Amino acid sequence: MKIAFIGLGNMGGSMAQNLLKAGHQVFGYDLSETTLAHFAQAGGVVCQSPQDAAQQASVVVTMLPAAQHVRTVYLGEQGILNVLPAGSLCIDSSTIDPKTIQDVAAAAQARQIQVCDAPVSGGTLGAKEGTLTFMVGGDAATFEAVKPVLSAMGKNLVHCGAIGTGQVAKICNNLILGISMTAVAEGMALGVKLGIDPQALAGVINSSSGRCWSSEVYNPWPDICANAPASRGYTDGFAAQLMLKDLGLAVDAAHQAEHPIVLGSLVQQLYQQLCQEGHAHLDFSSIMHHYTAPTA
Ligand code: NAD
């Protein structure tokens, strides 16, 4: 297949490489020259603009930082919808608000172009190893059409429902994750302050009702989980600033829907503070710094 890939950063760069490995021809564009050089080394065809890349392909994948970039690339004056022929297929894997991708899909539909949202979980490691989970929003026919492309980059493809529901699944999951990580940090820090050994406490939690992914697989207290970022100084994980972005998406979506959101707003403020204190690039489990600053 001829696939255009726009946004070749930490995630997109590895995802495009997996498409190349699967034998697809990939036409890439990014604002960063360094990123383009890596892509060229892997065998990709470097293009001069999003339109240039899109014009060479029948499928377009975008993996961009935030909603404003997605709007520019699809709907801007130099946007790809202006050049794609009817029958093209577009997959946006960026994490953004559901409304933006619904607007893009509406504009695309008028031109008979299919669009789906397909945000991912699995992080940079999943992107590298081709084991991402894709949460896909779009009609059933679009889901079938994107399967061969997504299966080269991920191992779980979940059809969540209509356009935008992939983003809904993604931001609700990360809302729960941000809250549960903060809860585990709070419980661990309090327990240690009150005199229990952190290993003993984690052992009890993980065989009791407080158990969750954040306590069992990704514990924020150092040296509970050998492979968790907390055990290597909170480096090489899911950055606190990305968690802050995702919590912001959940809080904004709740406000738009006039739906109550309580813990999400509180935890969003804690992550805001963490980032302002200079920890934006640390793993999000460094929320532990609000309670104590354990060293790995
Ligand atoms: P990144 O900043 O590393 O990559 C984004 C790339 O997009 C950059 O290389 C940037 O130059 C490029 N870009 C920006 N505007 C552009 C434009 N107009 N045209 C072409 N290229 C443009 O970000 P990332 O970590 O790869 O994340 C991408 C998306 O995936 C984000 O929405 C993020 O929230 C989401 N995500 C990231 C992770 C993670 O662990 N990094 C996990 C899941 C989801």
Residues whose N, C-alpha, C, O or C-beta is under 5 A from the ligand:
A	BS01	NAD	I6 G7 L8 G9 N10 M11 G12 Y29 D30 L31 S32 T35 M63 L64 P65 A66 H69 S93 S94 T95 V120 G123 T124
